[in-house]
Amino acid sequence: MGIKAVIDTNVLVSSFITKNTNSPTVRIIKAIAEGIFTPVYSDDILSEYEEVLGRGHFKLDPEAISILIQRIKEIGEAVSPIDSEEDFPDLDDKVFFCTALAGEAKLVTGNIKHYPPAELVVTPAQFCEIAGI
């Protein structure tokens, strides 16, 4: 698994709520299940996944969420984010960028505009192309 990526929470939410079973976000989740790339995460990211995916208004299956997070822990790489002096419109997004920097990974997000311009920040569709999924 040479490709490493930090997956923004919005990608996970989209994968659960889309009806398009071949959308890039769904393909990314399937690739995690199949161990096709290495998910990179920090403790703060896992906490955000659990908190956001567990919000009642999404009506997501708690077991499916648990299985996904467990799989990320099993095949993923835990790192400690390194600091960045970049400006972020939403400081909650900074941990994803800084974790990607620390893990030398891509940052896959549906909200490119929330991050500084950088080669490591890609859309789900771009990541699917890079990863061949």
N, C-alpha and C positions, 0 to 999 in steps of 0.2 A: 504494500500500500504506500506508494510514493507520494500520492496527492494528499495534502492536509488542508482542512478547512474548518473555520469557525462558522457555525450556522446561526444567523440572527434569528431571534424568536419569531419574527414576522414570517419567516420561511416555514417554520414548523406549524404555526397557526394556519397559514394558507394551505399547507399540505393536508391538514385535517378537515378543512371546511370546503375545499374545492370539490366540484362534481366531475372535473376533468381528470380521469385516472391516468392520463399521460402528460399532465402538466409538469413543468420543470421541478416544482416544489415536491410533487409526489415522487418523481424519479429520484430526487435527492434522498428522500426518506427511505425509499426502497434500496438505494445504494448503501445507506447506513446499515439497514437490516442484512444486506448481503456482504458487508465488509469491504466494499469497493474502494473506499477512501478512509482516511483517518480523521474522525471528528476531533477537533481541538477545543478544549473547554477549560474554564476556571470554576471554582466553587460558586462565585457570584453568578456566572452564566447558568449553571445548573439550578440555582435558586430561582433565577428569573424564569427559566423554562417551567419549573414546577408551579410557580405563582401565576404566571400568565395563562398557561395551558389549563390550569385548574379553575379559571374564572367561570362562574356559572353561566354567564350569558353565551359562552361558546358551545356549551352542551357537549363537550368532548368526553369520550370514553376514558374514565380514570385508569382502567387497566391498560389501554393502548398507550396512554401517556407514560405510565410506569414502565412498560416494556421498552418504549423508545428511549427513555432516559437511562434505563439499565443497559441497553445495547450501546449507547454512547459511552457509558463508563467502561464497559467491557472491552471495546475495540479502540476507544479514543485515547487521547493524550492529554493529561491534566497539566496545565502550566500556570505559572503565576504571571499575571499581566505586567508588562513593563510600561512605564509612564510615557506619555506623548505630550508634546507641547501644542499639538494641533487644537483648533477650535472646533467644538461640537455644538450644533444647535440644541441637542438634547444630551445632557451629561450622562444620562442612563445608557446611551449608546457607546460611550467611551470605552467601557470594559471590553466590548466585542472587538473594537479596533486594536486596543492594547494587548489583548489576548492573541489576536492574529499576528501582531508584530512579534510577540514573545515566542510563539509557536512556529514562526516562519511559514504561515499558512495563508490561504485566501480567506477573505471575509465575504460570505455569501449573504446578500441582503436584498430585499425588495424595496428598500429605501436608500438608494445610492446617495440622494441629496442630504441624508443625515450624517454623512461621513466626509472627511477631507478627500480631495482627489488623490488617489493612490492606486498603483497597479494591483495591490492586494485586494481591493474592493471590487467585487463582481456581482452581477445579477444572477439569479438562479439559472436562467437560460445560458448565460455565459459560462457558468460553472459546469453545467451539463455538457457543454461543448468541450471544455478543457478536460473534464474527467472521462469523456467518452461514454456518458450514460444517457 
